[in-house]
Amino acid sequence: MRKIIYLLALSVINCTTFNAQSHVETVNKTITKSDIEGHIYFLASDELKGRETGTPEIDIAALYLANTLRRYNVTPMGENNSYYQNVPFNKTMAANNVQVSMNKKKASQAVSIGGKNIDYNGEIVFLNYGTESDFESNNIKGKVVSALGGKNEKSTIYEIFRSSSEKNKLAKKHGALGIIEIVNFNNDTWENIEHRYLRDQLSLASNNTNETNIAHVFLNDQDEQMKLETSKRVKKGSLLISGIHTKTIYSKNVVGMVEGSDPKLKEEFIIYSAHYDHNGVGKPNAQNDSIYNGARDNAVGTVTVLSAAKNIAKYPTKRSALFILFTAEEKGLLGSQYYVENPVLPLNKMVFCFNSDNGGYNDTSLATIVGLERTTESELIIEAAKEFGLKAIQDPSPGQGLFNRSDNVHFARKGIPAPTFSLGFSAFDDEINKYYHQVTDNPDNLDYDYLLKFFKSYVLSCRLIGDNPKTPFWTEGDSYYEQGKKLYQKD
């Protein structure tokens, strides 16, 4: 009897080992460096002009992605038996004139970061850092307010942007006509701000946000003279913004599906997602390069998902697979927001979202998974990376708020476990910023030997998660744990 039990146990171990090895073999069969290079060089080519949402070039990219999924025999899940989910946007043309003055002193650097036209002359109410108590303790109805950027003098750029949204909401709530945020950015950072906002802005048409927007300006104050003027007892000033107007446009999410091989588990879906848009064309640099090609961000992520699609379509996992490539991530995670509000399949059938997004890499021995330890699948991801010589690590820069800055967050907020698989970085440092949202992010300066390991690690992770007998979930105690229980009606 003991001999029979021993043989059965040995059989189970051998079977598990065989299945894992079988997954590795299928990954090696479908993922090649030449495929990776071909996809990335096309998507990040100068001809696609940075794949900005709302341009003809991003439509070419969408067509390329749809045809690639068709070639892989992935089932279309978009509208009218296509791979496209059309996403309606309000396209707001950037202001062509922004002028700010405080006590007759004019600002030399100011940019509208959203809102509406305004021609205001009167009191400018200074609110220090613009906390909720600052707003509540001042009469600002019908006036323009000014506030320092961030929450304190040590605030990072990310914290400045995050608190900016909070201040905008408070200003609207208390009846302000507009808000001037006083920041102190170096020249390189200010150029990036201008690149982002001296261009047309997008919002989801379904949100109707334009009706409730207020004028909102960043004022760059490197010598702190405007900060001095606005903090004086007498605060007369003016704010002029003109040229803003809006029209409706459409862009596309690309969506396809592969049915699972197991009669029961195929009712559960794993989402494999990435955004394929980037930041278009801006001012030329010293080398006369003006195209934000977005090879790392996010042609790499896009092709990561294409690699999973090719593999799973040929060798289906037990769970079904839904592949989603989002538009308008760079415009505020808008494509994924629209998708979760208009899913092609019920969200409670989606048991995991495995997103891929990238800023760059500084360590080719790593794969960095934002949210790695927040889900029950962490060990499988670590195992898959190890198989191809990489070490999977948790986000080493939590202060950057990366979990909330990619498309995965919309799924997480619905309760779906949703980490992001990223290129290896041990810190969000100068090596990352050398390429992140820069015209230098080109396909010819990528390490394709490293990318081969990275892509194989992602696809093997997909296979292990797709075949895991236990349904993925959040780790107990995670901030989205209770929302997950609600979505999946867990006791």
KEDRENRO-370031 format. One record per residue (C-alpha): residue in one letter; x, y, z. Coordinates in pm, whole numbers, padded with zeros to 5 digits, always signed. Example, Ala and Ser with C-alpha at 12.3 -4.5 7.8 and 13.67 -1.06 7.14 Angstrom:
residues 2
A+01230-00450+00780 S+01367-00106+00714 
This chain:
residues 491
M+00000+00000+00000 R+00281+00240+00092 K+00446+00157-00238 I+00126+00250-00427 I+00097+00581-00237 Y+00463+00657-00309 L+00417+00583-00679 L+00105+00802-00696 A+00288+01089-00524 L+00583+01048-00759 S+00343+01049-01052 V+00189+01379-00937 I+00534+01538-00894 N+00644+01418-01236 C+00321+01543-01392 T+00361+01890-01234 T+00723+01907-01346 F+00623+01794-01694 N+00348+02058-01716 A+00586+02334-01609 Q+00846+02215-01855 S+00579+02188-02123 H+00487+02554-02066 V+00851+02656-02104 E+00873+02463-02431 T+00564+02635-02575 V+00704+02975-02475 N+01034+02901-02647 K+00851+02790-02960 T+00655+03113-03008 I+00870+03398-02868 T+01164+03504-03086 K+01392+03805-03085 S+01320+03876-03452 D+00946+03899-03383 I+01005+04131-03090 E+01233+04358-03292 G+00996+04365-03589 H+00695+04471-03383 I+00880+04731-03176 Y+01060+04888-03472 F+00728+04933-03648 L+00527+05067-03353 A+00807+05301-03240 S+00903+05415-03591 D+00926+05781-03689 E+00651+05716-03944 L+00398+05663-03661 K+00498+06001-03511 G+00469+05900-03148 R+00121+05738-03172 E-00062+06028-03014 T-00431+05965-02948 G-00647+06145-03200 T-00394+06136-03485 P-00404+05932-03808 E-00083+05756-03698 I-00238+05594-03390 D-00512+05459-03616 I-00240+05295-03826 A-00101+05140-03508 A-00448+05011-03415 L-00487+04856-03760 Y-00148+04689-03723 L-00245+04546-03384 A-00581+04421-03510 N-00423+04252-03812 T-00159+04092-03588 L-00428+03948-03361 R-00615+03826-03670 R-00299+03659-03798 Y-00260+03486-03460 N-00621+03356-03482 V-00739+03556-03184 T-01119+03603-03188 P-01232+03966-03236 M-01431+04107-02944 G-01496+04462-03059 E-01789+04625-03230 N-01945+04474-03545 N-01726+04162-03528 S-01411+04376-03536 Y-01121+04412-03294 Y-01214+04774-03223 Q-01395+04930-02931 N-01453+05288-03040 V-01391+05537-02760 P-01552+05886-02788 F-01352+06181-02657 N-01396+06550-02610 K-01091+06702-02775 T-01018+07040-02622 M-00793+07266-02824 A-00514+07416-02616 A-00526+07780-02510 N-00341+08010-02749 N-00306+08289-02496 V-00238+08267-02121 Q-00157+08578-01918 V-00125+08609-01540 S-00043+08917-01336 M-00018+08985-00962 N-00015+09348-00841 K+00067+09447-01199 K+00368+09212-01212 K+00330+08979-01513 A+00429+08612-01509 S+00676+08507-01778 Q+00593+08133-01768 A+00234+08019-01737 V+00038+07741-01902 S-00327+07636-01886 I-00350+07279-01758 G-00721+07240-01824 G-01051+07416-01786 K-01201+07701-01980 N-01144+08049-02117 I-01151+08335-01867 D-01095+08711-01859 Y-01073+08806-01493 N-00958+09121-01318 G-00997+09147-00943 E-00888+08997-00615 I-00660+08693-00622 V-00716+08501-00297 F-00396+08335-00175 L-00457+07998-00004 N-00102+07891+00089 Y-00085+07519-00010 G-00458+07501-00077 T-00565+07252+00188 E-00931+07185+00256 S-00918+07413+00561 D-00755+07687+00348 F-01050+07676+00110 E-01311+07661+00387 S-01169+07956+00580 N-01180+08199+00285 N-01459+08353+00081 I-01362+08260-00274 K-01697+08242-00454 G-01675+08424-00786 K-01302+08487-00743 V-00972+08344-00868 V-00750+08176-00610 S-00377+08110-00601 A-00195+07836-00414 L+00152+07688-00390 G+00203+07360-00576 G+00205+07038-00376 K+00136+06995-00005 N+00463+07133+00126 E+00798+07259+00001 K+00935+06903-00026 S+00657+06774-00255 T+00769+06569-00556 I+00642+06639-00906 Y+00404+06345-00876 E+00269+06481-00545 I+00225+06824-00703 F+00013+06676-00982 R-00188+06458-00746 S-00266+06747-00509 S-00340+06970-00808 S-00643+06758-00890 E-00761+06784-00528 K-00724+07163-00530 N-00921+07187-00853 K-01209+06993-00698 L-01204+07211-00386 A-01197+07530-00593 K-01502+07415-00792 K-01682+07307-00475 H-01638+07650-00316 G-01738+07846-00625 A-01403+07978-00750 L-01376+08090-01111 G-01019+07968-01148 I-00704+07857-00973 I-00341+07961-01024 E-00087+07712-00890 I+00257+07854-00824 V+00531+07598-00892 N+00908+07610-00916 F+01023+07367-01186 N+01364+07358-01352 N+01385+07426-01725 D+01376+07059-01832 T+01070+06984-01620 W+00894+07298-01742 E+00960+07197-02103 N+00790+06865-02032 I+00496+07050-01874 E+00464+07269-02182 H+00490+06967-02412 R+00202+06810-02226 Y-00029+07112-02201 L+00051+07331-02501 R-00133+07073-02706 D-00487+06948-02736 Q-00632+06771-02431 L-00870+06476-02423 S-01145+06373-02184 L-01404+06100-02216 A-01711+06239-02389 S-01929+06040-02149 N-01799+06239-01850 N-01921+06582-01969 T-01642+06738-01762 N-01615+07048-01982 E-01940+07186-01839 T-01802+07190-01484 N-01436+07276-01546 I-01283+07593-01410 A-00978+07781-01536 H-00658+07621-01402 V-00304+07746-01457 F+00046+07638-01361 L+00267+07943-01307 N+00639+07864-01305 D+00807+08090-01052 Q+01179+08010-01050 D+01278+08340-00886 E+00976+08325-00647 Q+00875+08682-00729 M+00514+08587-00808 K+00494+08389-00484 L+00596+08708-00305 E+00336+08918-00486 T+00047+08679-00432 S+00121+08641-00061 K+00105+09019+00003 R-00192+09167+00184 V-00314+09346-00130 K-00369+09083-00398 K-00510+09245-00710 G-00446+09060-01029 S-00569+08925-01359 L-00604+08592-01536 L-00663+08571-01910 I-00704+08241-02098 S-00834+08231-02453 G-00851+07994-02751 I-00995+07688-02576 H-01272+07508-02767 T-01392+07147-02789 K-01501+06891-03048 T-01579+06516-03041 I-01332+06263-03181 Y-01291+05883-03163 S-01002+05650-03095 K-00984+05273-03051 N-00921+05012-02787 V-00815+04686-02956 V-00976+04374-02805 G-00952+04000-02879 M-01019+03671-02700 V-00898+03311-02685 E-01128+03056-02523 G-00981+02840-02248 S-00927+02466-02285 D-01087+02354-01957 P-01467+02305-01957 K-01501+02475-01617 L-01205+02713-01590 K-01274+02864-01933 E-01556+03059-01766 E-01284+03256-01587 F-01085+03511-01788 I-00736+03654-01752 I-00695+04001-01903 Y-00360+04075-02070 S-00336+04450-02124 A-00110+04737-02227 H-00152+05084-02375 Y-00023+05147-02725 D-00043+05528-02743 H+00237+05772-02666 N+00310+06146-02671 G+00332+06238-03038 V+00558+06517-03165 G+00703+06809-02970 K+00980+07068-02988 P+01308+06949-03148 N+01598+06875-02916 A+01964+06957-02982 Q+01980+06668-03230 N+01669+06800-03409 D+01463+06503-03293 S+01104+06596-03210 I+00930+06255-03215 Y+00838+06083-02889 N+00870+05733-03035 G+00778+05555-02712 A+00976+05234-02761 R+00993+05152-02391 D+00670+05335-02312 N+00489+05148-02435 A+00575+04963-02755 V+00751+04709-02531 G+00436+04659-02322 T+00220+04634-02633 V+00442+04369-02787 T+00453+04185-02454 V+00077+04139-02486 L+00105+04046-02855 S+00357+03779-02756 A+00111+03637-02503 A-00163+03642-02767 K+00050+03452-03016 N+00142+03190-02759 I-00200+03138-02599 A-00384+03133-02931 K-00160+02848-03041 Y-00150+02671-02704 P-00463+02775-02508 T-00448+02785-02131 K-00724+02636-01916 R-00864+02981-01843 S-00984+03204-02123 A-00772+03501-02227 L-00886+03855-02310 F-00628+04077-02479 I-00686+04453-02452 L-00464+04723-02598 F-00568+05066-02476 T-00566+05407-02634 A-00522+05735-02442 E-00327+05611-02141 E-00098+05911-02177 K-00404+06137-02171 G-00505+06021-01824 L-00572+05643-01842 L-00881+05721-02049 G-00900+05415-02277 S-00897+05176-01982 Q-01142+05392-01790 Y-01383+05374-02082 Y-01335+04998-02106 V-01423+04923-01743 E-01733+05141-01785 N-01821+04956-02107 P-01673+04603-02081 V-01725+04357-02368 L-01769+04078-02110 P-01891+04097-01748 L-01617+04220-01513 N-01696+03950-01256 K-01574+03692-01507 M-01233+03865-01516 V-01033+03704-01234 F-00699+03873-01304 C-00562+04163-01509 F-00196+04126-01602 N-00097+04468-01729 S+00236+04560-01893 D+00363+04919-01886 N+00713+05065-01884 G+00919+05376-01828 G+01256+05215-01889 Y+01509+04986-01723 N+01837+05017-01534 D+01898+04653-01438 T+01879+04374-01697 S+01883+04107-01428 L+01536+04215-01309 A+01170+04224-01398 T+00991+04479-01180 I+00629+04397-01100 V+00427+04685-00960 G+00187+04522-00717 L+00372+04188-00711 E+00297+04104-00349 R-00058+04235-00361 T-00199+03925-00531 T-00187+03551-00474 E-00001+03494-00802 S+00330+03644-00690 E+00510+03311-00652 L+00414+03201-01003 I+00546+03528-01148 I+00870+03494-00952 E+00904+03133-01071 A+00847+03229-01435 A+01106+03508-01428 K+01359+03280-01261 E+01312+03022-01538 F+01457+03272-01786 G+01732+03410-01564 L+01553+03714-01422 K+01465+03811-01068 A+01112+03941-01019 I+01097+04222-00763 Q+00833+04447-00611 D+00815+04817-00707 P+01129+04974-00550 S+00993+05331-00581 P+00656+05336-00403 G+00679+05714-00370 Q+00622+05742-00745 G+00271+05595-00707 L+00320+05373-01012 F+00038+05133-00925 N-00208+05421-00967 R-00046+05559-01282 S-00122+05284-01530 D-00431+05120-01676 N-00433+04841-01417 V-00571+05076-01151 H-00917+05099-01311 F-00951+04721-01291 A-00817+04717-00935 R-01077+04971-00830 K-01345+04734-00958 G-01193+04457-00744 I-00995+04268-01011 P-00638+04171-00902 A-00420+04378-01134 P-00039+04403-01111 T+00179+04558-01381 F+00474+04372-01534 S+00753+04621-01606 L+01110+04632-01731 G+01368+04590-01455 F+01446+04896-01246 S+01593+04909-00899 A+01515+05280-00860 F+01329+05546-01060 D+01658+05724-01127 D+01837+05931-01392 E+01881+05626-01617 I+01503+05584-01627 N+01439+05956-01676 K+01691+05960-01960 Y+01425+05788-02174 Y+01095+05824-01987 H+00871+06058-02192 Q+01174+06176-02388 V+01248+06182-02762 T+01542+05951-02684 D+01307+05654-02622 N+01387+05485-02954 P+01391+05122-03070 D+01760+05127-03167 N+01882+05174-02808 L+01701+04875-02655 D+01874+04558-02534 Y+01689+04289-02730 D+01869+04000-02562 Y+01729+04125-02233 L+01387+04183-02389 L+01375+03821-02505 K+01412+03705-02143 F+01161+03967-02028 F+00897+03867-02284 K+00939+03497-02216 S+00907+03561-01842 Y+00579+03746-01896 V+00433+03480-02124 L+00534+03195-01893 S+00371+03387-01606 C+00057+03413-01818 R+00054+03040-01877 L+00112+02950-01512 I-00163+03185-01395 G-00395+03072-01672 D-00358+02708-01564 N-00343+02758-01187 P-00617+02538-01030 K-00675+02806-00766 T-00849+03126-00878 P-00626+03436-00839 F-00720+03696-00579 W-00589+03985-00373 T-00374+03904-00072 E-00574+03940+00247 G-00555+04289+00390 D-00492+04461+00056 S-00682+04786+00007 Y-00880+04624-00277 Y-00947+04296-00096 E-01299+04386+00016 Q-01388+04530-00326 G-01275+04199-00478 K-01498+04005-00240 K-01789+04225-00343 L-01722+04185-00717 Y-01693+03809-00703 Q-01956+03769-00428 K-01715+03593-00197 D-01828+03519+00157 
